Amino acid sequence: MTEQASMRPIRKTIPLDEALGIVTAAARPIERTVRAPLTEANGRVLAADVVAGVDVPPFDRAAMDGFAVIAEDTFGAGGQAPRTLRCIESVHTGSVPTRRLERGDCTQIATGAPMPDGADAVVMVEQTDRAPDGGVRVYTPVYPRQHVGRRAADIAVGQALLARGDLLTPSRLGSIAALGIAEVDIFDRPEVAILSTGNEIIEPGQPLGPGQIYDINRFSVGAVAEQHGGRAAGYPTAADTLEALDAALDGCRDADVLVFSGGSSVGERDLMLDLLLRRGEVLFHGIAVKPGKPTVFGHIDGKPVFGMPGYPTSCLSNAYMLLVPLLRRMAHLPPHQPRSVSAPAAQRIVSTTGRHQFYTVRLIGGEAVPAFKASGDITSMSQADGYIEIPAQTDIVEKGEQVQVKLF
């Protein structure tokens, strides 16, 4: 096998919306499941219904610190005419009452402690005081069930608490823990193989040789994948030959998604297009966006394959634009909705007509200040607070014009 010997310009690009539609259609939700402890399940998606096997709370309990009483014994109580009751016991959380209340009795009780038999209400401690003989004077009447948390008031046995496909949040994990469940079945994360290509790319930590640069994309794209439901798996850099790309592809074929950075453009060593044509199917090559135009996407053995531009800003922009929606769909996660703020443009911005532009900005003094330098400069992203989108039909954003900044 030999390298492609000539440059092949991208003669036709497709709109971003069309590219997104193709990528989304290629995303098949992962059906593998794993069992995980609750401590590792936040942000994951349930793979099986959760049905309550116990009542929550499992007993009637006091909702206030005070005295458990028979409500009828407090009727008519007032500031000048309190009702005096005999205190027969004290019950704290973690303990249980041992004596049943009879008429005229009360039990001192802590918030959350089980109610004694015979009691049907709680008088708050602030509405009582102690009589000289040790009795409890009640100055305010209570009605039956007042200040009492009923058994199963929150969750009842047999109740469908959560359903397959629900996103696990801190509060939902708390509700599962309330049932005494320690582990849940969740959908596995799609594994994302991330490979940088290029003879000039070396690992951080090694000394730079002539003409070499450190790998950036494997780390930035890997972080995006981890943040949006994927499990990033880094592989060694592949050289600029079809033989090396073939070997790299064979080495990561167990992954669910393949992301190659570099080799997607039009140079004589940009071989991702050739690899996809030989081993799978090309679904598009070239998107009408800036940065990120020279992007190739297809599938090999039914698995989505991205050929991202090697320039760090282009590659990372594509990760946000294309990889994120694909991964979230595969991971059963809801679509990503980035936070945005409105701000005036700090200066006039000239865009490329016909290409949907993602333009990075910083928020300084309430204004959107341009941060974009060049597609090859990672600080175009790392020193930005977010980005604005400039539609393909817009060529100028005037100074002072309100723009929507989508925050990273």
Sequence and secondary structure as in RCSB ss.txt:
>XXXX:A:sequence
MTEQASMRPIRKTIPLDEALGIVTAAARPIERTVRAPLTEANGRVLAADVVAGVDVPPFDRAAMDGFAVIAEDTF
GAGGQAPRTLRCIESVHTGSVPTRRLERGDCTQIATGAPMPDGADAVVMVEQTDRAPDGGVRVYTPVYPRQHVGR
RAADIAVGQALLARGDLLTPSRLGSIAALGIAEVDIFDRPEVAILSTGNEIIEPGQPLGPGQIYDINRFSVGAVA
EQHGGRAAGYPTAADTLEALDAALDGCRDADVLVFSGGSSVGERDLMLDLLLRRGEVLFHGIAVKPGKPTVFGHI
DGKPVFGMPGYPTSCLSNAYMLLVPLLRRMAHLPPHQPRSVSAPAAQRIVSTTGRHQFYTVRLIGGEAVPAFKAS
GDITSMSQADGYIEIPAQTDIVEKGEQVQVKLF
>XXXX:A:secstr
     S       B HHHHHHHHHHH      EEEEEGGG TT BBSS EE SS BSSS EESSSEEEE GGGGT
T  SSS EEEEEEEEE TT    S   TTEEEEE TT B  TT  EEEEGGGEEE TTS EEE S   TTTTEE 
TTSSB TT EEE TT B  HHHHHHHHTTT  EEEEE   EEEEEEB TTEE TTS   TT EE  HHHHHHHHH
HHTT EEEE   B SSHHHHHHHHHHTTTSSEEEEES  SSSTT  HHHHHHHHSEEEEE BSEES  S EEEEE
TTEEEEEE SSHHHHHHHIIIIIHHHHHHHTT       EEEEEBSS EE  TTSEEEEEEEEETTEEEE    T
T THHHHT SEEEEE TT  EE TT EEEEEE 
